[in-house]
Amino acid sequence: MNKCIFLDRDGVINRDNPDYVYKVSEFEILPGVIEGFKKLKENGFLLVVITNQSGITKGIYSYQEMKECHDHFQKVSGNLIDKFYFSPYHPSFTESLTRKPESLMFEKAIAKYNIDVSTSWMLGDKVRDLIPAQKLGIKGILVNTEENSKDWPIATNISETLDIILG
């Protein structure tokens, strides 16, 4: 079985923006992310992005614009991400079990990559990112967050998450 780091995108990989990040020119990779992800890969982890992208359903941006941001990250990072899962839905338009805090995107990755949830982690900047992971037995870390929680450790950056995950 494989161990995995599940990753929220906006706020964990790139700087978040309340008006959405969908242009490559505005896709600012956070400091230490690429180096940290390389270290996780060296330690045998798969890297799987689990991201809500409701701006697609809202008509703010297209699937292609989102994909260009993902392709950009892959290009500058040397293809560190094993898979991007995204949910384009928003409850104002349609309900979906793929949208966090539901767990279907996680379940798809677990099945496809034979992931051992007991050795895996979810990194998110919001509690809603960690709720589906917790339901499935995946440990979570809040990173780059303004939220507080007694349920999960909090890290101010990727370097601190490495300290938690790798000891």
N, CA, C and O of each residue as an XYZ file, in Angstrom:
668
protein
N       0.835     -1.195      0.000
C       0.000      0.000      0.000
C       0.874      1.252      0.000
O       2.025      1.221      0.436
N       0.321      2.332     -0.487
C       1.052      3.592     -0.611
C       0.659      4.593      0.462
O      -0.485      4.629      0.915
N       1.628      5.403      0.858
C       1.312      6.515      1.747
C       1.201      7.776      0.906
O       1.864      7.911     -0.122
N       0.353      8.699      1.355
C       0.009      9.838      0.520
C      -0.115     11.112      1.351
O      -0.537     11.085      2.507
N       0.259     12.210      0.739
C      -0.051     13.530      1.273
C      -1.133     14.102      0.361
O      -0.895     14.382     -0.814
N      -2.324     14.267      0.929
C      -3.404     14.933      0.211
C      -3.243     16.429      0.462
O      -2.898     16.849      1.566
N      -3.493     17.221     -0.563
C      -3.232     18.654     -0.481
C      -4.423     19.456     -0.985
O      -4.931     19.213     -2.080
N      -4.860     20.407     -0.180
C      -5.738     21.429     -0.717
C      -4.861     22.287     -1.626
O      -3.641     22.302     -1.465
N      -5.455     22.993     -2.568
C      -4.646     23.808     -3.474
C      -4.492     25.235     -2.961
O      -3.423     25.614     -2.483
N      -5.554     26.023     -3.059
C      -5.492     27.442     -2.718
C      -5.277     27.631     -1.216
O      -6.088     27.193     -0.400
N      -4.180     28.284     -0.872
C      -3.847     28.499      0.527
C      -2.803     27.528      1.045
O      -2.202     27.765      2.093
N      -2.581     26.434      0.322
C      -1.567     25.448      0.713
C      -0.441     25.429     -0.318
O       0.734     25.518      0.040
N      -0.797     25.315     -1.590
C       0.195     25.297     -2.663
C       0.468     26.717     -3.154
O       1.617     27.119     -3.336
N      -0.599     27.454     -3.362
C      -0.486     28.813     -3.887
C      -1.218     29.792     -2.976
O      -2.091     29.409     -2.197
N      -0.844     31.051     -3.089
C      -1.500     32.098     -2.302
C      -2.971     32.148     -2.679
O      -3.317     32.209     -3.858
N      -3.837     32.122     -1.667
C      -5.282     32.143     -1.889
C      -5.740     33.560     -2.194
O      -5.084     34.537     -1.831
N      -6.871     33.650     -2.862
C      -7.491     34.924     -3.183
C      -9.000     34.712     -3.089
O      -9.525     33.803     -3.733
N      -9.717     35.528     -2.300
C     -11.164     35.332     -2.172
C     -11.901     35.465     -3.506
O     -13.029     34.989     -3.639
N     -11.271     36.112     -4.497
C     -11.869     36.247     -5.823
C     -11.393     35.160     -6.786
O     -11.547     35.291     -8.001
N     -10.819     34.098     -6.248
C     -10.365     32.923     -7.004
C      -9.017     33.146     -7.681
O      -8.670     34.258     -8.078
N      -8.273     32.051     -7.797
C      -6.992     32.039     -8.493
C      -7.176     31.137     -9.708
O      -7.310     29.921     -9.573
N      -7.181     31.738    -10.893
C      -7.399     30.951    -12.104
C      -6.554     31.413    -13.286
O      -6.657     30.856    -14.380
N      -5.730     32.417    -13.073
C      -4.811     32.868    -14.114
C      -3.394     32.490    -13.697
O      -2.994     32.707    -12.553
N      -2.650     31.931    -14.622
C      -1.270     31.548    -14.322
C      -0.487     32.741    -13.795
O       0.352     32.586    -12.908
N      -0.747     33.917    -14.324
C      -0.029     35.121    -13.902
C      -0.296     35.469    -12.438
O       0.482     36.203    -11.828
N      -1.370     34.957    -11.878
C      -1.719     35.216    -10.474
C      -1.520     33.990     -9.589
O      -1.825     34.028     -8.397
N      -1.008     32.899    -10.170
C      -0.798     31.650     -9.443
C       0.565     31.720     -8.747
O       1.579     31.278     -9.289
N       0.566     32.281     -7.546
C       1.805     32.501     -6.792
C       2.057     31.319     -5.857
O       1.364     31.147     -4.854
N       3.047     30.518     -6.195
C       3.402     29.358     -5.377
C       4.009     29.855     -4.073
O       4.894     30.711     -4.072
N       3.521     29.308     -2.960
C       3.974     29.750     -1.645
C       5.424     29.340     -1.395
O       5.884     28.320     -1.907
N       6.141     30.142     -0.605
C       7.550     29.836     -0.311
C       7.706     28.455      0.326
O       6.941     28.071      1.212
N       8.708     27.723     -0.143
C       9.052     26.428      0.435
C       8.229     25.256     -0.058
O       8.530     24.109      0.275
N       7.192     25.520     -0.850
C       6.296     24.442     -1.280
C       7.024     23.418     -2.154
O       6.966     22.220     -1.878
N       7.696     23.871     -3.190
C       8.341     22.917     -4.101
C       9.416     22.123     -3.368
O       9.498     20.905     -3.523
N      10.229     22.791     -2.583
C      11.282     22.099     -1.831
C      10.668     21.098     -0.843
O      11.149     19.973     -0.711
N       9.608     21.517     -0.156
C       8.942     20.634      0.799
C       8.327     19.422      0.128
O       8.417     18.306      0.640
N       7.700     19.644     -1.026
C       7.082     18.531     -1.750
C       8.139     17.547     -2.250
O       7.914     16.337     -2.255
N       9.296     18.071     -2.671
C      10.391     17.184     -3.092
C      10.824     16.290     -1.934
O      11.072     15.098     -2.116
N      10.911     16.873     -0.750
C      11.308     16.107      0.441
C      10.276     15.011      0.743
O      10.640     13.887      1.089
N       8.998     15.347      0.612
C       7.944     14.346      0.837
C       8.042     13.214     -0.187
O       7.883     12.046      0.164
N       8.300     13.554     -1.447
C       8.463     12.522     -2.480
C       9.672     11.636     -2.165
O       9.612     10.418     -2.329
N      10.774     12.255     -1.710
C      11.973     11.492     -1.343
C      11.683     10.514     -0.212
O      12.345      9.484     -0.084
N      10.680     10.848      0.615
C      10.297      9.985      1.731
C       9.165      9.025      1.360
O       8.542      8.424      2.235
N       8.904      8.887      0.059
C       7.995      7.852     -0.422
C       6.516      8.196     -0.458
O       5.681      7.307     -0.628
N       6.177      9.468     -0.301
C       4.767      9.850     -0.332
C       4.298     10.166     -1.750
O       5.019     10.784     -2.534
N       3.084      9.735     -2.064
C       2.379     10.244     -3.234
C       1.876     11.633     -2.863
O       1.628     11.905     -1.689
N       1.724     12.504     -3.836
C       1.153     13.838     -3.613
C      -0.095     13.969     -4.477
O      -0.022     13.919     -5.705
N      -1.249     14.138     -3.817
C      -2.533     14.205     -4.509
C      -3.271     15.465     -4.069
O      -3.521     15.672     -2.882
N      -3.612     16.295     -5.040
C      -4.357     17.517     -4.755
C      -5.845     17.210     -4.754
O      -6.357     16.544     -5.654
N      -6.536     17.710     -3.720
C      -7.988     17.583     -3.571
C      -8.510     19.009     -3.405
O      -8.341     19.608     -2.343
N      -9.145     19.560     -4.448
C      -9.495     20.971     -4.418
C     -10.915     21.248     -4.894
O     -11.368     20.682     -5.889
N     -11.603     22.114     -4.182
C     -12.885     22.644     -4.650
C     -12.577     23.778     -5.618
O     -11.762     24.650     -5.316
N     -13.218     23.772     -6.767
C     -13.032     24.820     -7.773
C     -14.402     25.286     -8.265
O     -14.735     25.156     -9.443
N     -15.182     25.832     -7.337
C     -16.571     26.221     -7.634
C     -16.678     27.378     -8.612
O     -17.751     27.608     -9.171
N     -15.604     28.106     -8.832
C     -15.637     29.191     -9.807
C     -15.973     28.707    -11.207
O     -16.438     29.488    -12.038
N     -15.742     27.424    -11.480
C     -16.094     26.859    -12.790
C     -17.615     26.849    -12.947
O     -18.140     27.359    -13.936
N     -18.320     26.272    -11.979
C     -19.789     26.223    -12.037
C     -20.395     27.622    -11.977
O     -21.429     27.886    -12.592
N     -19.749     28.509    -11.238
C     -20.257     29.880    -11.127
C     -20.012     30.693    -12.404
O     -20.522     31.805    -12.536
N     -19.239     30.146    -13.335
C     -18.972     30.836    -14.590
C     -17.900     31.910    -14.492
O     -17.780     32.751    -15.382
N     -17.121     31.888    -13.416
C     -16.068     32.890    -13.223
C     -14.831     32.547    -14.050
O     -14.159     33.436    -14.574
N     -14.538     31.257    -14.163
C     -13.411     30.811    -14.972
C     -13.739     29.447    -15.562
O     -14.730     28.816    -15.194
N     -12.900     29.009    -16.473
C     -13.153     27.756    -17.192
C     -12.291     26.615    -16.651
O     -11.311     26.828    -15.937
N     -12.688     25.415    -17.013
C     -11.883     24.239    -16.711
C     -10.479     24.429    -17.288
O      -9.488     24.099    -16.636
N     -10.396     24.957    -18.503
C      -9.101     25.142    -19.162
C      -8.199     26.092    -18.371
O      -7.000     25.845    -18.248
N      -8.765     27.175    -17.835
C      -7.955     28.111    -17.043
C      -7.426     27.438    -15.776
O      -6.273     27.642    -15.398
N      -8.271     26.634    -15.120
C      -7.817     25.897    -13.945
C      -6.693     24.937    -14.327
O      -5.672     24.856    -13.644
N      -6.894     24.211    -15.425
C      -5.902     23.234    -15.884
C      -4.570     23.913    -16.210
O      -3.507     23.353    -15.940
N      -4.624     25.106    -16.785
C      -3.388     25.832    -17.091
C      -2.602     26.139    -15.812
O      -1.372     26.093    -15.820
N      -3.299     26.451    -14.716
C      -2.625     26.679    -13.427
C      -1.977     25.389    -12.934
O      -0.846     25.406    -12.447
N      -2.692     24.268    -13.061
C      -2.141     22.980    -12.632
C      -0.941     22.593    -13.495
O       0.079     22.129    -12.987
N      -1.079     22.791    -14.804
C       0.039     22.479    -15.708
C       1.261     23.350    -15.399
O       2.398     22.882    -15.457
N       1.016     24.607    -15.073
C       2.103     25.523    -14.702
C       2.834     25.000    -13.467
O       4.064     24.958    -13.438
N       2.067     24.600    -12.442
C       2.717     24.071    -11.240
C       3.543     22.834    -11.580
O       4.675     22.698    -11.115
N       2.992     21.944    -12.378
C       3.724     20.734    -12.746
C       5.023     21.077    -13.479
O       6.062     20.458    -13.247
N       4.951     22.057    -14.355
C       6.133     22.444    -15.125
C       7.224     23.007    -14.214
O       8.381     22.600    -14.314
N       6.869     23.933    -13.333
C       7.899     24.560    -12.496
C       8.372     23.643    -11.365
O       9.456     23.846    -10.817
N       7.568     22.638    -11.014
C       7.950     21.753     -9.908
C       8.590     20.448    -10.383
O       9.057     19.660     -9.561
N       8.618     20.209    -11.681
C       9.142     18.938    -12.166
C       8.134     17.805    -11.997
O       8.519     16.667    -11.730
N       6.853     18.109    -12.150
C       5.767     17.108    -12.078
C       5.688     16.395    -10.730
O       5.607     15.168    -10.669
N       5.713     17.168     -9.666
C       5.664     16.577     -8.326
C       4.288     16.006     -7.948
O       4.205     15.081     -7.140
N       3.226     16.545     -8.520
C       1.884     16.099     -8.134
C       1.519     14.842     -8.927
O       1.617     14.820    -10.154
N       1.096     13.796     -8.212
C       0.719     12.546     -8.862
C      -0.660     12.639     -9.511
O      -0.904     12.017    -10.544
N      -1.565     13.418     -8.905
C      -2.908     13.548     -9.467
C      -3.581     14.787     -8.887
O      -3.437     15.088     -7.702
N      -4.310     15.495     -9.729
C      -5.169     16.600     -9.307
C      -6.615     16.120     -9.372
O      -7.094     15.730    -10.436
N      -7.305     16.146     -8.246
C      -8.749     15.919     -8.224
C      -9.390     17.263     -7.913
O      -8.923     17.992     -7.038
N     -10.465     17.591     -8.634
C     -11.141     18.860     -8.370
C     -12.648     18.663     -8.449
O     -13.149     17.813     -9.185
N     -13.345     19.467     -7.678
C     -14.799     19.497     -7.742
C     -15.208     20.884     -8.221
O     -14.922     21.875     -7.549
N     -15.878     20.972     -9.381
C     -16.281     22.269     -9.907
C     -17.599     22.778     -9.311
O     -18.047     23.875     -9.644
N     -18.211     21.995     -8.442
C     -19.579     22.279     -7.997
C     -19.656     23.285     -6.858
O     -18.681     23.521     -6.144
N     -20.829     23.866     -6.707
C     -21.132     24.768     -5.593
C     -22.570     24.510     -5.163
O     -23.445     24.354     -6.015
N     -22.833     24.461     -3.846
C     -24.182     24.126     -3.372
C     -25.274     25.078     -3.864
O     -26.446     24.701     -3.881
N     -24.925     26.282     -4.257
C     -25.927     27.212     -4.792
C     -26.463     26.736     -6.149
O     -27.546     27.142     -6.571
N     -25.691     25.867     -6.833
C     -26.059     25.400     -8.162
C     -26.420     23.919     -8.165
O     -27.430     23.516     -8.742
N     -25.587     23.119     -7.516
C     -25.825     21.681     -7.473
C     -25.027     21.059     -6.329
O     -23.905     21.482     -6.049
N     -25.597     20.069     -5.679
C     -24.908     19.342     -4.616
C     -24.009     18.274     -5.242
O     -24.298     17.767     -6.326
N     -22.934     17.945     -4.562
C     -22.046     16.897     -5.051
C     -21.275     16.285     -3.889
O     -20.812     16.986     -2.988
N     -21.150     14.974     -3.930
C     -20.358     14.274     -2.916
C     -18.857     14.460     -3.138
O     -18.051     14.078     -2.291
N     -18.481     15.051     -4.287
C     -17.057     15.306     -4.514
C     -16.592     16.552     -3.776
O     -15.423     16.649     -3.403
N     -17.485     17.496     -3.563
C     -17.096     18.771     -2.956
C     -16.784     18.597     -1.467
O     -17.586     18.044     -0.714
N     -15.593     19.082     -1.054
C     -15.275     19.069      0.372
C     -16.287     19.955      1.101
O     -16.582     21.040      0.600
N     -16.816     19.574      2.213
C     -16.301     18.586      3.154
C     -16.754     17.135      2.929
O     -16.593     16.307      3.825
N     -17.311     16.808      1.764
C     -17.608     15.408      1.454
C     -16.318     14.711      1.035
O     -15.296     15.366      0.829
N     -16.362     13.387      0.911
C     -15.112     12.631      0.800
C     -14.899     11.875     -0.512
O     -13.942     11.108     -0.616
N     -15.751     12.063     -1.509
C     -15.646     11.229     -2.707
C     -14.320     11.399     -3.462
O     -13.791     10.418     -3.985
N     -13.774     12.615     -3.531
C     -12.478     12.781     -4.213
C     -11.398     11.967     -3.510
O     -10.560     11.346     -4.163
N     -11.419     11.971     -2.176
C     -10.453     11.177     -1.407
C     -10.637      9.693     -1.708
O      -9.671      8.972     -1.958
N     -11.894      9.248     -1.681
C     -12.182      7.831     -1.892
C     -11.710      7.360     -3.264
O     -11.189      6.252     -3.395
N     -11.888      8.195     -4.285
C     -11.411      7.849     -5.625
C      -9.898      7.672     -5.624
O      -9.387      6.707     -6.191
N      -9.183      8.592     -4.996
C      -7.712      8.502     -4.952
C      -7.253      7.283     -4.158
O      -6.319      6.588     -4.560
N      -7.908      7.031     -3.040
C      -7.544      5.872     -2.208
C      -7.667      4.582     -3.005
O      -6.792      3.719     -2.946
N      -8.759      4.459     -3.750
C      -8.971      3.256     -4.555
C      -7.977      3.167     -5.718
O      -7.394      2.111     -5.963
N      -7.791      4.270     -6.425
C      -6.920      4.261     -7.610
C      -5.464      3.976     -7.260
O      -4.784      3.238     -7.974
N      -4.982      4.560     -6.161
C      -3.561      4.469     -5.818
C      -3.259      3.519     -4.654
O      -2.137      3.494     -4.148
N      -4.255      2.741     -4.232
C      -4.050      1.777     -3.150
C      -3.388      2.447     -1.934
O      -2.326      2.032     -1.470
N      -4.051      3.485     -1.445
C      -3.490      4.318     -0.383
C      -3.848      3.766      0.990
O      -4.995      3.411      1.261
N      -2.843      3.705      1.841
C      -3.010      3.327      3.243
C      -3.342      4.602      4.017
O      -2.472      5.446      4.229
N      -4.591      4.740      4.433
C      -5.013      5.974      5.106
C      -4.295      6.168      6.438
O      -4.131      7.303      6.885
N      -3.867      5.092      7.074
C      -3.227      5.214      8.397
C      -1.836      5.838      8.326
O      -1.315      6.298      9.342
N      -1.230      5.858      7.140
C       0.098      6.462      6.982
C       0.044      7.728      6.135
O       1.073      8.228      5.681
N      -1.168      8.239      5.926
C      -1.360      9.389      5.043
C      -1.819     10.617      5.810
O      -2.285     10.523      6.945
N      -1.678     11.780      5.163
C      -1.998     13.073      5.771
C      -2.761     13.945      4.786
O      -2.632     13.784      3.572
N      -3.555     14.868      5.314
C      -4.203     15.909      4.519
C      -3.715     17.246      5.020
O      -3.735     17.503      6.224
N      -3.271     18.113      4.104
C      -2.870     19.474      4.443
C      -3.905     20.421      3.867
O      -4.136     20.443      2.658
N      -4.526     21.203      4.738
C      -5.530     22.156      4.290
C      -5.456     23.440      5.084
O      -4.959     23.462      6.210
N      -5.952     24.508      4.490
C      -5.947     25.787      5.204
C      -7.291     26.076      5.871
O      -7.451     27.099      6.537
N      -8.250     25.175      5.692
C      -9.567     25.334      6.317
C      -9.997     24.012      6.931
O      -9.658     22.938      6.435
N     -10.746     24.111      8.013
C     -11.239     22.908      8.683
C     -12.021     22.024      7.707
O     -11.924     20.799      7.773
N     -12.800     22.637      6.797
C     -13.592     21.834      5.849
C     -12.718     20.945      4.966
O     -13.196     19.941      4.437
N     -11.435     21.305      4.801
C     -10.515     20.458      4.038
C     -10.181     19.179      4.792
O      -9.949     18.130      4.190
N     -10.160     19.279      6.120
C      -9.715     18.155      6.945
C     -10.840     17.229      7.378
O     -10.589     16.074      7.722
N     -12.070     17.714      7.369
C     -13.214     16.906      7.813
C     -13.352     15.604      7.019
O     -13.497     14.546      7.630
N     -13.312     15.638      5.673
C     -13.442     14.364      4.951
C     -12.272     13.427      5.204
O     -12.451     12.210      5.256
N     -11.080     13.980      5.362
C      -9.914     13.147      5.662
C     -10.108     12.446      7.008
O      -9.853     11.248      7.137
N     -10.557     13.193      7.991
C     -10.777     12.626      9.328
C     -11.799     11.493      9.277
O     -11.622     10.466      9.933
N     -12.863     11.676      8.503
C     -13.892     10.634      8.359
C     -13.301      9.328      7.840
O     -13.780      8.241      8.163
N     -12.243      9.456      7.022
C     -11.633      8.288      6.388
C     -10.406      7.759      7.146
O      -9.770      6.803      6.702
N     -10.076      8.373      8.279
C      -8.938      7.911      9.069
C      -7.604      8.493      8.650
O      -6.549      7.957      8.990
N      -7.651      9.598      7.908
C      -6.430     10.277      7.461
C      -6.123     11.413      8.435
O      -7.005     12.204      8.771
N      -4.872     11.490      8.886
C      -4.469     12.569      9.780
C      -4.444     13.894      9.023
O      -4.210     13.919      7.815
N      -4.686     14.991      9.733
C      -4.717     16.282      9.077
C      -3.865     17.324      9.782
O      -3.588     17.229     10.978
N      -3.459     18.318      9.009
C      -2.722     19.471      9.529
C      -3.321     20.717      8.889
O      -3.475     20.787      7.669
N      -3.655     21.691      9.715
C      -4.042     23.009      9.203
C      -2.761     23.783      8.927
O      -1.894     23.883      9.796
N      -2.640     24.328      7.727
C      -1.424     25.034      7.344
C      -1.794     26.387      6.730
O      -2.789     26.506      6.013
N      -0.983     27.394      7.021
C      -1.217     28.749      6.492
C      -2.644     29.210      6.777
O      -3.304     29.762      5.897
N      -3.113     28.992      7.976
C      -4.522     29.231      8.265
C      -4.731     30.368      9.246
O      -3.841     30.719     10.019
N      -5.919     30.932      9.197
C      -6.351     31.879     10.214
C      -7.359     31.212     11.140
O      -7.818     31.816     12.109
N      -7.701     29.964     10.837
C      -8.655     29.221     11.647
C      -7.938     28.591     12.838
O      -6.740     28.315     12.785
N      -8.687     28.372     13.903
C      -8.170     27.699     15.092
C      -8.834     26.346     15.217
O      -9.969     26.161     14.776
N      -8.133     25.399     15.815
C      -8.706     24.077     16.018
C      -7.973     23.359     17.130
O      -6.748     23.428     17.235
N      -8.727     22.678     17.948
C      -8.117     21.802     18.951
C      -8.014     20.374     18.409
O      -7.410     19.506     19.040
N      -8.612     20.135     17.229
C      -8.645     18.794     16.655
C      -7.433     18.465     15.791
O      -7.110     17.292     15.606
N      -6.751     19.490     15.254
C      -5.633     19.251     14.346
C      -4.459     20.150     14.699
O      -4.647     21.262     15.193
N      -3.239     19.665     14.444
C      -2.079     20.546     14.609
C      -2.128     21.669     13.576
O      -2.705     21.517     12.500
N      -1.515     22.791     13.921
C      -1.473     23.949     13.030
C      -0.018     24.260     12.699
O       0.831     24.342     13.587
N       0.258     24.432     11.401
C       1.603     24.785     10.927
C       1.503     26.098     10.161
O       0.545     26.324      9.420
N       2.486     26.951     10.342
C       2.449     28.248      9.652
C       2.992     28.172      8.223
O       2.810     29.101      7.436
N       3.662     27.057      7.893
C       4.210     26.911      6.544
C       4.515     25.437      6.267
O       4.367     24.585      7.143
N       4.937     25.156      5.053
C       5.215     23.773      4.649
C       6.362     23.175      5.464
O       6.330     21.988      5.790
N       7.363     23.971      5.794
C       8.484     23.471      6.587
C       7.990     22.897      7.928
O       8.432     21.829      8.351
N       7.083     23.607      8.580
C       6.537     23.099      9.853
C       5.717     21.819      9.645
O       5.699     20.949     10.517
N       5.043     21.701      8.504
C       4.299     20.450      8.263
C       5.243     19.279      8.121
O       4.934     18.171      8.559
N       6.418     19.520      7.498
C       7.402     18.451      7.367
C       7.873     17.978      8.737
O       8.059     16.783      8.962
N       8.064     18.934      9.652
C       8.485     18.561     11.005
C       7.459     17.636     11.649
O       7.821     16.673     12.325
N       6.180     17.931     11.437
C       5.109     17.115     12.020
C       5.054     15.744     11.347
O       5.009     14.719     12.027
N       5.058     15.724     10.012
C       4.889     14.479      9.258
C       6.116     13.568      9.377
O       5.981     12.367      9.608
N       7.293     14.138      9.221
C       8.513     13.327      9.188
C       9.172     13.204     10.554
O      10.127     12.445     10.719
N       8.662     13.956     11.543
C       9.225     13.877     12.883
C      10.491     14.665     12.963
O      11.117     14.721     14.022
